[in-house]
């Protein structure tokens, strides 16, 4: 049975990803910050505060020593919106920890076992804000741009370091009623 780890799977898009993977017979484990979601067994839930660097490091250390995952899906994150004149550096750094540094640490933990197994996929569900400038979104945009940069590298560098990676949500797309997608902007 294939194994999938979903970071931030309690609600919203994360919960939809957990449900989809479980329906497709993946053995799914997901993280949550405050309280677990309502998923039937065998879906497993692990409490993890992405803002807590020590907790993320401990979680990643467990991943490094465990069996390989077939999929890592990063959905968890936070927003921080403020005009440059009102930007609070502590809150901006916390957003960077939650959205960027926690993802890089967890991805680094799973990528080597994936490479040894010659199997696996890393998917980050991001936001178009990382590639579209807008007032008040500098700190949040930086976090999303960082994730986009990590996920774009595999294609640019022939998948040397990260294996097979993908960023969902990094492009502005228009979805048509017939189910097709037309890319409007982005790479």
N, C-alpha and C positions, 0 to 999 in steps of 0.2 A: 504494500500500500504506500502511495506517495505521501510525503509529509510536507505541510505548509505552515509557516509561521507568519501571522498577520500582526503587525505592530499597530495598535489602535483599532481593535476590532469590535468594540462594545456597541457602537451606534453608528448611524449614518452610513457613509460609503463603506467604512470598515466592516460594519455588521453585514452589509450586502455581500462583501467579498468573502467573509467567513461562511455565510450561508451558501454562496455559489460553490466554493471549494468543497464544503461538506457534501453538497448535493452531487458533486462530481467524484465522490469517494476518496477525497483526500483526508488524511488524518490531520485535523486542524488544531493548532494551538494559537491563541490570540492573547494580546496584552490589553490591559485596561488600567486606568489611573484611579478611579474612585470606587466603582462597584462593577461587578461582572454583569455581562449581558444575560439574556435569557435564551441560551442555546441548549438543545438536548445533547446528552452524551452521544457519541464519544468526544465531542468538542471540548477542549481543555482551555481554561482561563488562567492567566498568570498576572498578578498585580505588578505593575511597573510604572513608576513616575519618571517620565523621560526628562524632567527637569532636574532630577537627582543624579548627578554624574556618577557618584559612587554606586548607586543602584544599577545604573546602566552598565558600568564596568563589571560589576558582579554578575549580572545577567549574561553579558557577552562572554565572560570567562566560562560560564557553564555551557554556553553554546559551542565554544571552541573545543571543549573536551567531550562533547556529545556526538552522536551520529549525525551525518549530513542531512540537511534539509533539501527538499526538492524545489521549494519556492520560499522566498522571503518577500512579503508585500508590506511596504511601509505606507501606512495611511495616517497614523497618529500625528498630531501637530497642534500648534497654537497660532493665534494671530496676534499681532501687535501693530496697531495703527496710531501714528502721531505725526504731526508736522515737525519738521526738522528743528524748529525753535523750541519745541516742547518735548523733544525726544528724551526719554529716561533711559540712560545707558544700562542700568541694571535690568530693566524689563526687556530691552533690546537683546542683551546678552542671554537672558533666559529663553527668549524666542529662538535665538540661534542654537542654544543647547538642545531645546526640544526638537526643532525642525531639522537641524543640520548635523550637529555633532553626535547626537544619539543615533541617527541613521548611519553615519559613517562608522561609528564604533560597532554597531550591531552587524552591519554589512561586512565589515572586516572580519568579524568573528565567524560568519557563515561561509564566506567566499572560499577560504582554503579547503574546508571539507568538501565543498561543492566541486572544486577543481580536482581534488584527489579522486572523487567519485565520477568525474567527468560528466556531471549532471547538475542541473539546477538553474534557477532563474531568479533574478532580483528585480522587483518592480516597485517603483516609488510613485505613489499617486500624489501629484503636486498641484500647483496652481499657476495659471497664466500670469499672475502678478510678477513672477520672477523674470518675465521677459517683456512686460509691458509697464513702463513707468507711469505712476499716477501719484498725485499729491497725497502725502500722509502715509504712504506705504513703503518708505525706504527700508526700514528695518525688516519688515515682513518680506518684502521683495528680495532683500539680500539673502534671507534664509532659503527662499524658494529658488533663487538663482544658483545658490551653492549646490543644492540637491540636483538641479538640472545639469550643472556642470559635471558632477560626478557621474550621472547616468548617461550623459552624452559621450563621455570619454571612450567607452568600449568600442563604439562604432568608429570614432576618429583614430584610435590607436590599435585597431585590429584586435580588440578584445584581449590585449596583453595582460592587464592587471586585474580587471574585475570580472572576467568571464563574460557572461551574457547578461546585460542590464537593459532596463527600459524605464522611461519616465512617461507616465500617463498624465495628461493634463498640462503638458508644457506647450501645447499649441492651441491656438484659438480655432475651433472647428465649428462648422454649422452642420447640424444634424437634420437630415431631410426626413420627411414622412415615410419614404420608401426604405428607410434603414441605412441608406448610404451616407457617407461623411465626405464633406468637402473641406479641405484645409484652407483656412483664410490667411493665417500668418504663422510664423515660427519656422524652424529649420526643417 
